[in-house]
């Protein structure tokens, strides 16, 4: 009996040693001061600061939040991303193997500035929408500038931008919030080759002109006054609804999503009929992000 027990203990000890060895091989390790040695390098949706809040097939919604002084892990981007930035702070970006702030292709959200005159989604980073000028040391300013407040600092306004360069070449980087406030952006990732850009707004289920349009995303803005409701409609592709202002409302379809602050979101699949209502006491602005695919 003692021999049998001893054999069992040896086997158990061997299994435990193998588990410990496997765990040590897969243990997370942060990079050193030079940016080397991180293990593992994870895709963006697994990086702890880029929390994935929803996935439907080849579409993901991530909620990027970096507190002041904090830094993301190195993470890889392989697919185009659309961003709605809802909380601003000065940031800097380091591409793996390069110096902080080096302006390489695909610097992405949080990159210092953007290339002046580059169209939204052009290779080379995440330039702003609406032709906003770059700003040294942090993300580009909101479209149209921030509205001044009497007796206080300018009020930050959410902005939209996209980075399509990842479709041409994947990039691995990390983001450091070296400012004094929270940096937060909602990201919509389209893991497809994109769609047919010749499809008109009307055929896609939208009314009016798109605010931004490219092979992977088409962006339409919805503005509702208090008590107003957007007519029920549907689209030929999946859409993500992102709240782009303060206020309260709801996006209702097969499911109902509450809209209560900038960054609130809703999702409706292809052909899902939905309507958006402003139930608050102030103007409500939202954007519908079409996930274009063939």
HELIX and SHEET records of a PDB file:
HELIX    1   1 UNK A    2  UNK A   25  1                                  24    
HELIX    2   2 UNK A   44  UNK A   46  5                                   3    
HELIX    3   3 UNK A  129  UNK A  131  5                                   3    
HELIX    4   4 UNK A  165  UNK A  167  5                                   3    
HELIX    5   5 UNK A  201  UNK A  204  1                                   4    
SHEET    1   A 4 UNK A  42  UNK A  43  0                                        
SHEET    2   A 4 UNK A  75  UNK A  77  1                                        
SHEET    3   A 4 UNK A 171  UNK A 177 -1                                        
SHEET    4   A 4 UNK A  91  UNK A  95 -1                                        
SHEET    1   B 5 UNK A  50  UNK A  56  0                                        
SHEET    2   B 5 UNK A  59  UNK A  66 -1                                        
SHEET    3   B 5 UNK A 183  UNK A 190 -1                                        
SHEET    4   B 5 UNK A  80  UNK A  87 -1                                        
SHEET    5   B 5 UNK A 159  UNK A 163 -1                                        
SHEET    1   C 2 UNK A 147  UNK A 149  0                                        
SHEET    2   C 2 UNK A 152  UNK A 155 -1                                        
SHEET    1   D 5 UNK A 212  UNK A 213  0                                        
SHEET    2   D 5 UNK A 217  UNK A 224 -1                                        
SHEET    3   D 5 UNK A 284  UNK A 291 -1                                        
SHEET    4   D 5 UNK A 239  UNK A 243 -1                                        
SHEET    5   D 5 UNK A 265  UNK A 268 -1                                        
SHEET    1   E 3 UNK A 256  UNK A 259  0                                        
SHEET    2   E 3 UNK A 249  UNK A 252 -1                                        
SHEET    3   E 3 UNK A 275  UNK A 278 -1                                        
END                                                                             
